[in-house]
Amino acid sequence: MGRRDLLTDDQVAAALADLPDWSLVEGRLHAELTFADFAAAFAFMAAVAPVAEELDHHPDWSNVWNRVTVDLWTHDRGGLTGLDVELATRMSALVNQVDRP
């Protein structure tokens, strides 16, 4: 299966088992991440940016003070693909490198 192939429900469930910060909300991988402060939240977003560029897959996200809310799905495929799981996995690795309460 290619990175841009749509995932089955079983594949999504298996991926979520390995992504504790993530859930499935309205067909998207969703995370609400809390950091120590605004600088830490922004540092996380800055760390994710080159990864998103490398994958050519960009999150729908927002930042309010110490929180970053993220939704991932592959727009042009109309659902979740391996790219979404790969980006969520790489974001999860980065989140642990930034100050969290």
NORMO-V38573 format. One record per backbone hydrogen bond with DSSP energy under -0.5 kcal/mol. NH is the residue of the N-H (numbers start at 1). CO is the residue of the C=O. Records with the same first field share a line. If there is no record, write none. Layout:
NH: CO, CO
//
This chain:
5: 2
7: 80
12: 8
13: 9
14: 10
15: 11
16: 12
17: 13
18: 14, 15
19: 16
22: 19
23: 30
25: 23, 28
28: 25
29: 72
30: 23
31: 70
33: 31, 68
35: 66
36: 99
41: 37
42: 38
43: 39
44: 40
45: 41
46: 42
47: 43
48: 44
49: 45
50: 46
51: 47
52: 48
53: 49
54: 50
55: 51
56: 52
57: 52
60: 71
61: 59
62: 69
64: 67
67: 64
68: 33
69: 62
70: 31
71: 60
72: 29
74: 79
75: 73
77: 74
78: 74, 75
79: 74
82: 5
83: 3
84: 81
85: 81
86: 82
87: 83
88: 84
89: 85
90: 86
91: 87
92: 88
93: 89
94: 90
95: 91
96: 92
97: 94
98: 95
//
